[in-house]
Amino acid sequence: MQDLEPILAAGGIVLRGGFRPHIAIVRLRRDKAWVLPKGKLQPGEGTLAAAKREVVEETGHEVLVHEFLGSMSYPVAGKIKIVQFWHMQAVGGPVREPTYDIKAVKWLPLKDAIKTLTRVHEKVFLAHVGPVAVRTAEQTLRRRLGQKIVHRHKRASRRVSVTTVQQMLGLG
């Protein structure tokens, strides 16, 4: 009887950059396929921990993990592989070399990443969840920039009021 236990895996839709973020895709050494960064869970490992570990191993970048984006499943060697994906943001530059299984890492705009992926099921998946991840990243950046502008404005106005008080007291 065939083992019906699914293969469990996890990965990330990893973005970096500003208002036009780029998405990480990786090239596998063994079959030269361009794929999303992902990999199998280790025994006892949770999906979120596996997703982060695999992304760091395959892209070489530390990441911040954001919201869950969805999962996909497809047949592999007579079994079903189920991959769960999270939206992730690359932090800084690479912190390590990608694992040996990875020949190259590319950072591409969403449309180019979709075109470059080798496997149809990954193209379809990224076409559906990629816009959500990009939109979220852009909104987060706008909020952060807005907060910095407000913070700077408050600091500047505080300086003005301190200077005004000093002048009124004849200290400035």
N, C-alpha and C positions, 0 to 999 in steps of 0.2 A: 504494500500500500504506500502511496506517495505521501511524503511529509507535507502537511498543509500549513505548517507554521510559517507565517509571513516573515520576510526579511525586513527588519525595522531600521530606518535610517533617518537622518536629520541634516539640515543644512540652512543656508541663509541666502537671502537676496541682499547682497552687500553693496551699499552705496558709499561714495565719497564725493566731495566737491560741494559747490554752493548751490545756486539756483538752477543749474543744469547739471545735476549729479550724474556720475557714471556708475555703472554696475559691473561688478567683478564676474568674469567667467574664467574658467580654467581649462587648459588643454591636458588631457590625459596622455601619459607617455606611451602606454601599451597600445592604444588604438587610435591615437591622435584626434580623438573626439573633443570638441569644445562643449563643456557642460557647466552647470551651476555647481558651486562648491557644496559638497555634501558627503556623507559617508555613514557607514553602519554604526549602530550603537554597540558599545562594548558591554560585556556582561555586567548587569547591575547599574548601568549608566542611564540617567534620565535623558529624555529627548532634547531638552533645552541645553543641558551640559554638553551633549554629543554635538549638537548643532554648532555651538560656539567653538568647541575643540576642533571639529573638522574644518570650519572656516579659517581658523588661525593656522592650522596645519597646511591647508591647501592654498591660501592666499598670502600667508606670511604676515598678515595684519591683525593687530588686536582690534576688537570690535565692541561696540555698545549694542546690546540686544534690545530691540523695541518690540512691537506687537507681532503676534502670530499671524501669518499670512494665509496659511492653508496647507493642504497636503495633496500629494499626487500618488497614484499607484500604477504599476506597470509590471508585466511578466518578466522574470529573469530566471533562466534555467529551470523552468517548470514550477517556479514559485511566484508569489506576488511580492513585490517590493513596495513598501509604503514609506514615503519620505515626507516628513513634516518640515516646513520652512518658516523662518522668522525673518522679519525685516531687521537688518543690522546696519550699523554705521561704522565705517573704518575709522580708527583713531590714529592720526598721525601717519607716518611712513611705515614701511615694513619693519618688523621687529625680528624676523627670522627668514630663512630661505624656505620656500614651499617644500613640502615633503617630496621624496624622490619620485613618487607616482605622478607628480605634476610637472609637465614640461614647460608650461608658460602660464602667466596670468595676464589677462587683458582687462582694462577698465574702459568701458564703452557707454555711449549714450543708450538709452533704453531700446530704441529702434534698431540700432546697430547690433546690440547684444542679442536681441531676438533673431535677427538675420544670421548671426554668426554661430549660434548654438547648432549643434549637429543633430540632436535628437528631437523629433517632432513633438513628443509629449512635453519636453522642456520648453520648446518655443511657445506652445499653446499656454502652458502654465505661466510663463513669464509675461506673455501678452495680457493675461488676465490680472495677475497680482502686481506686476511691475508698476503700472500707473498709480496704484494705491501707495506703494512704497515711495515713489518719487514725489507724489503730492504731499504725503506726510512729511518727508524730509524737507520739502520747500516750506511748508507751513511752520515746521519747527524752527527753521532758520529765520523766517520772518518774525516769529515771536521773539526769538533770542535777540535779533537786531533791534526790534522795537523796545525790548527791555533795556538794552544797552543805551539806546537813545534817550529813553525816559530817565535812566539812572544818571547819565551824563548831564542831562538837563537839570535834574534835582541837585546834583553836585555843584553845577555852575551857579544855580540860583542861590544855593547855600553860601557859596563863596561871596557872591554879590552882597547878600544880606550881612555876612560877617564884616565885610569891608565897609559897608554903609554904617554899621554900628560902631566900628572902630573910628570912622571919620566923625561921627556924631560925638563921640567921646573925646575927640582930639588925639587919638592914639595912632592914626594912620596917615 
